[in-house]
Amino acid sequence: MILSACALDSSSQKESSTSAKKGNTESSSATSTEVKEYKATNLDALPNKTKARKDTFIAGISAPGGVFLPYFYENGWDGNATDPMFAPLVNLDPTGKPVGILAEKWDVSDDKLTYTFHLRKGLKFSDGSPLTADDVAFTLTLLHDPAYAGEQDISLTAIKGGKEYKEGKAKSIEGIKVVDKETITITTEEVNAKSLLILGGQVLSKAYYGKDYQFGKLDYLKELYPKPLGAGPYKFVKYVPGQEIRYVANEHYYAGTPKTKNLIFKVIDTSTSLQLFETGELDYAGFSADDDTVEQLKSLGFANLQVGPVNDYGFIYVNNSRPQFKDKVVRQALVYGLDRQKIVDVKFKGYGTVANVPVSKVSWAYNDEGINKYEFNAKKAKELLDQAGWKVGSDGIREKDGKKFVIRYLTRTADDPIIPIAKENYQDIGIKFEPEIMDFNAIVAKLGTKDYDFAAVSTSQILDPSDPVEEFATGNANNAAGYSNPKVDELIKKGLNTLDIEKRKVIYHDLYKELNDDPPVILIHYRQSAKAISGQIEGLHPDNFTGISASLPNISIKK
């Protein structure tokens, strides 16, 4: 989840940083998943600073915190910073399908419970030390340690014996077996479609990160946060807080030394990224798409530009635990009664569309067939509110059981476009809409305690269609909406309990239909971004699942 003025004013975290969910006269891609590309027309216009760089690629990053260790950082920018240094066993290709990185291949047993990873031969960490199945086993064991408090929930994979290890009842994890230095088997107790990517995550060196390991004591790792050692295409050189992170090509990378020797992530204020790209301070930058930005980038002449959908969506949390929102008929009325198309048009000016299912348009699970689009209909909204027993009072505000229908809406900025539109729309159907402006941490706190009516958010980057819907499961600790629906619970579980993508597509379509009929939140938008790449850079292909990280080994600079 990303909080902002309906998260409408910035690119997603992955996009705005190094990785990087109609008014355009030359593009209609806002209505599809198509990416429009505009090629550089005048490389002679390249800034002198750009031309002077012969062996260095520079991208922007907003606010790294210096915790450069996968699984342990809390700042998403640190996640971007670690990507070039730590390679996973398995990653996602540009379509969101799994592809081997350090793992040459993998096998899954017939019962879908045992995974066997076959590592590539001769793998090494960036210091030249060998990377073996022992390192994979160590990484998975570390994530089961009771002192681990990071965001990776390894319990989702249900590795056999993992719970016993975490509780101190076993000295090792029964389900993790190192067959030989290039082979490891992991036996789980539950089928979970996300297990492959979790088990096949970034690998940590046992010799480096495990030399001082003691069960239940992980504080020693803090000394290594600023001294990362991984097996990615680049290795760490130095971090200058507030300025930059420097990397150099890793000569031990399994696919060969990257083509460009030096990589720099320059710490920037995103409000200045366009200027920094124009003056040659950056070779790559991502922006929220609008006509002015797109036309300005095209006019530079030296930029290759990609304009296309982002792998997220924006929505409004509705606090289902409050009496006025418990009735699904009321929530349906609130969707009908809000002119979502107008909100999208005002903010995105043709570079966004209304969202109707809780997954991004780039996902293989996206399917809005048979989905009620809830097109703006004040009359329908009024009828539903009447049906639910909310009657218009003498002051024009609806009430029920002596309580007025008032919505207090949490947002971060006073210029949030939802405010004036929702005020007008909801007043028309008899609901008072009151915005409350507060900072990020205050909103997060109120969401956590369910002390809110409405709150504007956006999802984070969506890697699996289960990611954005899991929180709607009854009892989920992250269920900020306070939503509960047994059929939704069943479909969420069912969607994870098969590895067959075709079967999952059907399940998620059924889930979207149920969430459409019984909406836990108000879906608002899908949006587009503009990605600008200096014309002298070749081999950079940003995608919606890995950002630029998958391209880094192949980037070259025209001579």
Buried (B, 14 or more C-beta within 10 A) or exposed (E): BBBBBBBBBBBBBBBBBBBBBBEBEEBEBBEEBEBBEBEBBEBEBBBEEBBEBEEBBBBBBBBBBBBBBBBBBEBBBBBBBBBBBBBBBBBBEBEBEBEBBBBBEBEBEEEBBBBBBBBBEEBBBBBEBBBBBBBBBBBBBBBBBEEBEBEBEBEBBBBBBBBBBBEEEEEEBEBBBBEEBBBBBBBBBBBBBBBBBBBBBBBBBBBBBBEEBEBEEBEEBEEBBBEBBBBBBBBBEEBEEEEBBBBBBBEBBBEEBBBBBBBBBBBBEBEEBBEBBBEBBBBBBBBBBBBEBBEBBBEBBBBBBBBBBBBBBBBBBBBBBEEBBBBBBBBBBBBBBBBBBBBBBBBBBBBBBBBBBBBBBBBBBBBBEEBBEBEBBBEBBBBBBBEBEBEBEEEEBBBBEEEBBBBBBBBBBEEBBBBBBBBEBBEEBBBBBEBBBBEEEEBBEBBEEBEBBBBBBBBBBBBBBBBBBBBBBEEBEEBBBBBBBEBBBBBBBBBBBBBEEEBBBBBBBBBBBBBBEBBBBBBBBBBBBBBBBBBBBBBBBBBBBBBBBBBBBBBBBEE
